[in-house]
Amino acid sequence: MSGFHNLISDYLPCVQRKKGSTISVMAEAKIFFKLDVDGDGYPPVAVESVWARSGEKAGEYIIDNIPFFTKEATDGDVVAASQDDKGNLWFHEVLRPSRNSLIRVIFFVPDQLESVREHLIALGCATEYFGTYGLLSVSVPAQIDLSSIEQYLDEHRESGAIDYEGAILWDQSRPQDPVV
């Protein structure tokens, strides 16, 4: 998987989200995640922020976009966050997981992006694209067969067009724990 991590560049691009054929509107708050940067410099940032909307209780938020780097929470998870002295909301823990799996795809053959993305959307996934890194984050809803998504991505990996990692993978036969 070193190709996946080593091809990430140093610039932050605009993010484009697709679910079906629409691009969603951003939510009301940003939740910040502290990231551990490894010896190879991955991820290329020490902090990632994701959009969220308020949950049912104070300090609860529902993640409303697909993360690119954190492995702690994903789209639809209900999380606890607290405000620091500068007003930033920092992630503490997942309170109720959505059971959505999170996969990240990097493209070595850029012209494959749209066909792969459209196929994943047709299978029921939501995606967000981070153009500068050539990185596609994929949210696989709990009701979608994860193995069919992985099989599709494996075919493209074998061709050399992409690589991917499963950041948060839910084993549908074990509803309590994500696969690590």
C-alpha positions in Angstrom: 0.0 0.0 0.0 3.0 2.3 0.0 2.0 3.6 -3.5 -1.2 4.8 -2.0 0.5 6.8 0.7 3.5 8.0 -1.3 1.5 9.6 -4.1 -0.3 12.1 -1.9 1.0 15.7 -2.6 1.2 18.7 -0.3 -1.7 20.9 -1.4 -5.3 21.1 -0.2 -7.8 21.2 -3.1 -11.5 21.8 -3.3 -13.6 18.8 -2.5 -16.4 17.6 -4.7 -19.1 15.3 -3.3 -21.4 13.1 -5.3 -24.3 10.9 -4.2 -26.2 9.8 -7.3 -26.0 12.8 -9.6 -26.1 15.6 -7.1 -23.5 17.4 -5.1 -24.6 17.9 -1.5 -24.7 21.2 0.4 -22.3 21.5 3.3 -23.7 21.2 6.9 -23.5 23.6 9.9 -20.4 22.8 11.9 -16.8 21.6 11.4 -15.4 18.7 13.5 -11.6 18.6 13.8 -9.7 15.3 14.0 -6.0 15.1 15.1 -4.1 12.8 12.8 -0.9 10.9 13.4 1.5 11.5 10.6 3.8 8.5 9.9 7.5 8.5 9.0 6.6 8.7 5.3 4.6 11.9 5.9 1.2 10.3 5.6 -1.3 11.7 5.9 0.0 15.0 4.5 -1.9 17.0 7.2 -1.9 16.8 11.0 -5.5 17.8 11.3 -8.6 17.1 9.2 -12.0 18.7 9.5 -15.3 17.3 8.3 -18.7 18.9 8.1 -21.3 17.8 10.7 -24.8 18.8 11.8 -26.0 18.9 15.4 -27.2 15.7 17.0 -30.0 15.2 19.5 -28.0 16.2 22.6 -25.5 18.9 23.4 -22.0 17.9 22.2 -23.4 15.3 19.7 -22.8 15.7 16.0 -23.6 13.7 12.9 -20.8 13.5 10.4 -22.1 14.9 7.1 -19.3 14.3 4.7 -16.8 11.6 3.8 -13.4 11.9 5.5 -10.2 11.7 3.5 -7.6 10.9 6.2 -9.1 10.1 9.6 -9.8 6.5 10.4 -11.9 7.3 13.5 -15.3 8.2 12.1 -17.2 8.4 8.8 -20.3 9.8 7.1 -23.4 9.3 9.3 -21.6 8.4 12.5 -22.9 10.2 15.7 -19.8 11.6 17.5 -19.0 13.5 20.6 -17.0 16.7 20.2 -16.2 19.6 22.5 -15.2 23.2 21.8 -11.7 24.5 22.5 -10.9 28.0 23.6 -10.8 29.2 20.0 -14.3 27.8 19.2 -13.1 24.8 17.3 -15.0 21.5 17.8 -12.6 18.6 18.4 -13.6 14.9 18.0 -13.6 12.7 21.1 -15.4 9.5 20.2 -18.0 7.7 18.1 -21.2 7.5 20.1 -23.3 5.6 17.6 -21.6 4.3 14.4 -23.5 4.5 11.2 -22.1 1.2 10.1 -21.0 2.8 6.8 -17.7 1.5 5.6 -15.0 4.0 4.5 -12.7 3.3 1.6 -10.1 5.6 0.0 -9.1 5.2 -3.7 -6.1 6.8 -5.3 -5.9 6.9 -9.1 -2.7 6.2 -11.0 -4.6 6.5 -14.3 -6.6 9.7 -13.9 -9.0 9.0 -16.8 -10.4 6.1 -14.8 -11.8 8.4 -12.1 -15.2 9.2 -13.6 -16.0 5.6 -14.7 -15.0 4.1 -11.3 -16.8 6.9 -9.4 -20.0 6.5 -11.5 -19.9 2.7 -11.0 -19.5 3.0 -7.2 -22.4 5.5 -7.1 -24.5 3.1 -9.2 -23.8 0.4 -6.6 -25.2 2.7 -3.9 -22.1 4.4 -2.5 -21.5 8.1 -1.9 -18.1 9.6 -2.9 -16.1 12.8 -2.4 -13.1 13.6 -4.6 -9.9 15.5 -3.4 -8.5 16.6 -6.7 -5.0 17.6 -5.8 -4.3 14.2 -4.3 -6.2 12.2 -6.9 -8.0 10.7 -3.9 -11.6 9.4 -3.9 -13.3 8.8 -0.5 -16.1 6.3 -0.7 -18.9 5.8 1.8 -20.4 2.3 1.5 -23.8 2.2 3.3 -24.4 -0.7 5.7 -27.0 -2.3 3.5 -24.6 -2.5 0.5 -22.5 -5.7 0.1 -19.0 -4.6 0.9 -17.4 -7.6 -0.8 -18.9 -6.6 -4.1 -17.3 -3.1 -3.8 -14.0 -4.6 -2.9 -14.2 -7.1 -5.8 -14.8 -4.3 -8.2 -11.9 -2.2 -6.8 -9.6 -5.3 -6.8 -10.1 -5.6 -10.5 -9.0 -2.1 -11.1 -6.1 -2.5 -8.6 -4.8 -5.5 -10.6 -4.8 -3.5 -13.8 -2.6 -0.9 -12.1 -5.1 1.9 -12.5 -5.8 2.4 -8.7 -4.9 1.4 -5.2 -7.2 1.6 -2.3 -7.4 1.2 1.5 -10.2 0.2 3.8 -10.1 2.9 6.5 -13.2 1.6 8.3 -14.7 -1.7 7.2 -17.8 -3.2 8.7 -18.2 -6.9 8.6 -21.9 -7.4 8.1 -21.8 -10.8 9.9 -20.5 -9.0 13.0 -22.7 -6.0 13.6 -20.9 -4.8 16.7 -17.3 -4.3 15.5 -15.7 -2.8 12.4 -12.9 -4.8 10.8 -9.5 -3.3 11.7 
